[in-house]
Amino acid sequence: MTRSLVLIALLFQSGSLLAQQGLGGAAPATPANLLQCADVSAALMTVVNQDTRLRDWANLARYREANRSAKPQVVFMGDSITDLWQQERFGGFFPGKSYADRGISAQTTPQMLVRFRPDVVALKPRAVVILAGTNDIAGNTGPMTNEEIQSNLTSMSELAKANGIRVVLASITPVSAYHVANASAVAQTTRRPVARIKAINDWMKAYAAANKHVYLDYYAAMIDGTGMLKAEFSEDDLHPNAAGYKVMAPLAEAAIAQALR
């Protein structure tokens, strides 16, 4: 039996115990016992997810089949902010346009760099829009310095340029702390300090200008008077809602048009 199957078996065992306790089983359904089983199930699920990720760390399998027949004019490379854009509740992903969404939730720049060839270069688009860095700052795949994030963005840009693909570098989008659920929750402004976001965006803007790429400034269009992500653009202080994507879409279109001129 593989490691993942063992973990899944343990997960189901934990779930069965939880069900027994909730449905009059032999074990007493005390709040403490229920909480313990729920914690075990959550922990095991996390381990299963991590085990799956380690087997395909960059998630190369996510778009493998779709890439076989894809011939987009533009590819959007990114994390959850790009990934979620495909959902109908956000208006869909540029309906009628020859654009391919290659975002994967929770990803960081080193993961995107690994899949940049199969998910971007191999599709031979005219342009790529790269939106990345927020999860690096949050440490999703371990601690990352600003310089390391910048190096990965540089590498993706160089790969694109070497293959005749125009580059649009999108600013890291702002965050806020307007929707923190309770006192124990970690605010997005703590996980993703504003100073780091601004520093990388400043570098990105200068790098784009020096290398004749296009800088797509989502950040300036989405902040309020305090420099935070506007409350009406997000429900969780990080991911755009329909109103947020409505602001982003025309900015992306204008940047793509500039890149393709």
Residue pairs with C-beta under 8 A, 6 or more apart in sequence:
1 9
3 51
4 48
4 51
4 52
4 55
7 44
7 47
7 48
7 51
8 48
10 44
11 41
11 44
11 45
11 48
14 37
14 40
14 41
14 44
15 37
15 41
17 25
17 27
17 37
18 34
18 37
18 38
18 41
19 25
20 26
20 27
21 27
21 28
21 29
21 33
21 34
21 37
22 29
22 34
27 33
53 59
57 111
57 114
58 107
58 111
58 112
58 114
58 115
59 104
59 107
59 111
59 115
60 114
60 115
60 118
62 104
63 102
63 115
63 118
63 119
64 118
66 100
67 118
67 119
67 122
67 123
70 100
70 123
71 98
71 123
71 124
72 98
72 99
72 100
72 123
72 125
73 97
73 98
73 99
73 125
73 126
73 127
74 97
74 98
74 99
74 100
74 125
74 126
74 127
74 128
74 129
74 256
75 99
75 100
75 102
75 119
75 120
75 123
75 125
75 127
75 128
75 129
76 82
76 85
76 93
76 99
76 100
76 101
76 102
76 103
76 128
76 129
76 131
76 252
77 102
77 103
77 112
77 116
77 119
77 120
77 128
77 129
77 130
77 131
77 132
77 156
78 102
78 103
78 104
78 107
78 112
78 129
78 130
78 131
78 132
78 170
79 103
79 104
79 105
79 106
79 107
79 108
79 112
79 131
79 132
79 134
79 135
80 103
80 104
80 105
80 106
80 107
80 135
80 239
81 103
81 131
81 134
81 173
81 239
81 240
82 101
82 102
82 103
82 131
83 101
83 103
83 104
83 105
84 90
84 103
84 105
84 239
84 240
85 93
85 101
85 103
85 245
86 92
86 93
86 101
86 103
89 242
90 240
90 241
90 242
90 245
91 242
91 245
91 246
91 249
93 99
93 101
94 249
94 253
100 123
100 125
102 115
102 119
102 120
103 131
104 111
104 112
106 135
106 140
107 132
107 135
107 140
108 132
108 135
108 136
108 140
108 141
108 144
109 132
109 133
109 136
109 144
109 148
109 149
109 152
109 153
109 156
110 141
110 152
111 141
112 130
112 132
112 152
112 156
113 152
113 155
113 156
116 156
116 159
116 160
117 159
120 128
120 156
120 159
120 160
120 165
121 159
121 160
121 163
121 165
124 163
124 165
125 165
126 165
126 166
126 260
127 165
127 166
127 167
127 168
127 256
127 259
127 260
128 156
128 160
128 165
128 166
128 167
128 168
129 168
129 170
129 216
129 252
129 255
129 256
130 153
130 156
130 157
130 167
130 168
130 169
130 170
131 170
131 172
131 173
131 216
131 218
132 149
132 152
132 153
132 156
132 172
133 149
133 153
133 172
133 197
133 200
134 172
134 173
134 175
134 192
134 197
134 238
135 141
136 144
136 148
136 149
136 152
137 144
137 149
137 172
137 191
137 192
137 193
137 196
137 197
137 200
138 191
138 192
139 191
146 196
146 199
146 200
146 203
149 200
150 200
150 203
150 204
150 207
153 169
153 204
153 207
154 207
157 167
157 169
157 207
157 211
157 213
160 166
160 167
161 167
161 211
166 213
166 214
166 259
166 260
167 208
167 211
167 213
167 214
167 259
168 213
168 214
168 215
168 216
168 252
168 255
168 256
168 259
169 204
169 207
169 208
169 213
169 214
169 215
169 216
170 216
170 218
170 252
170 255
171 201
171 204
171 205
171 215
171 216
171 217
171 218
171 219
171 220
172 197
172 200
172 201
172 204
172 219
173 218
173 219
173 222
173 229
173 240
174 194
174 197
174 219
174 222
174 223
174 227
174 228
174 229
175 188
175 189
175 191
175 192
175 194
175 197
175 228
175 229
175 237
175 238
176 188
176 189
176 224
176 228
176 229
176 230
176 231
176 234
176 237
177 187
177 188
177 189
177 190
177 228
177 237
178 228
178 229
178 231
178 237
179 231
179 234
179 235
179 236
179 237
180 187
180 237
187 237
188 236
188 237
188 238
189 228
189 237
192 238
194 227
194 228
197 219
198 219
201 217
201 219
204 215
205 215
205 217
207 213
208 214
208 215
209 215
213 259
214 255
214 258
214 259
215 255
216 251
216 252
216 255
217 251
218 247
218 248
218 251
221 247
221 248
221 251
222 229
222 230
222 233
222 240
222 244
222 247
222 248
223 229
223 230
224 230
224 231
229 237
229 238
229 244
232 243
233 240
233 241
233 243
233 244
233 247
234 240
234 241
234 244
235 241
240 247
240 248
